[in-house]
Amino acid sequence: MTHNLKPAEKQAFSVTLRRLAERHGLLPDRMKITEELKVSDEELGSGGFGDIVLGTYKGCAVAVKTMKVTLQDDFLIIRKVSNSVSCPG
């Protein structure tokens, strides 16, 4: 079954899922990294808040977003981030 959500519906779904996860301190199983994530030094892109590097998860090539932090950042307010990874097939 294919779900074709409109952009506004996708945004609302993502916001609701994030709020539920934060409120209950839980993440859906699909958002948990359950096996070793290997990260290379190969940078695929860079932005103001993070870098994208090449990685491998469950035998699949994945893009991994890393967060840039500085000594001035307040680590108490930096939230844990989990990446959703899917592998075709």
N, C-alpha and C positions, 0 to 999 in steps of 0.2 A: 504494500500500500504506500502510495506517495502522498506526502502532505505538501501542498503548495501554499505556504503562508505568504502574505503580503509583508513588505518591509516593516510596516508599523506593527503588525502582529508578531513578527520575529523579535522586534525590539521589546515589546511588552512581555513576551514569553521569557526572554533572556533576563530582563530586569526582575520579574517575579521569581524565576528560578534562583537568581543570585540572592535575593532578599530572603527566600526560604532557607537557603543553604547557610547564610550568615546567621539568621535567627536561631537555627537549630544546631549549628556547628557541624553539619553533615554535608557531604557532597554525593551526588549520584554516582553509582559505581562506574559509569562510563567516563567520569571525570577524574577518576583515581588512577594514578600511575602505579601499576601493580608489578611491573617487571623492571629490570635495569634499563635506564635511559642513558644511552651513550651519547655524549656530546663532543663534537670535534671543535677544532679551533677555526674551522672554515666559516668566515662571516658571510652571510648571504645578503644582509642589509643592516641599516642602522638608522635610528631615529633619536628624537630628543629624550625619550624615556627608557629606551632599551635597544638591544641589538638582537638580530635574528641570526642564529647559527645552525649549521647542519647537524642533525642528530640521527640516531637509529633507535627505534622502539619496536619490539616484537618482530625484528627482521625487516622492518620497513623504514625507509628514509622519511624523516620528519623535520619540520622546521621548529626550532625551539626559541621562544622569545625569552630573553634574559633581561632583567630589570637593572637599570643603572642606578646606583646609589652613591652618595658622597658622605664624607664624614659629618656634614651638616644635617643630613637627614635624621629625622626622629624615628628610630627603629620601632618604637612602641606603637606608632600609627601605621606602619607599613603592614599591609594585610597579606596573609598567605595566599598565594596564587597557584591554582592548579590548572593544567592545560588538558584539554580534551584531545585525545589522540585516537584516530581511527585508521585502520589498515584495510585497504580494499581486498576483498576476497576473504 
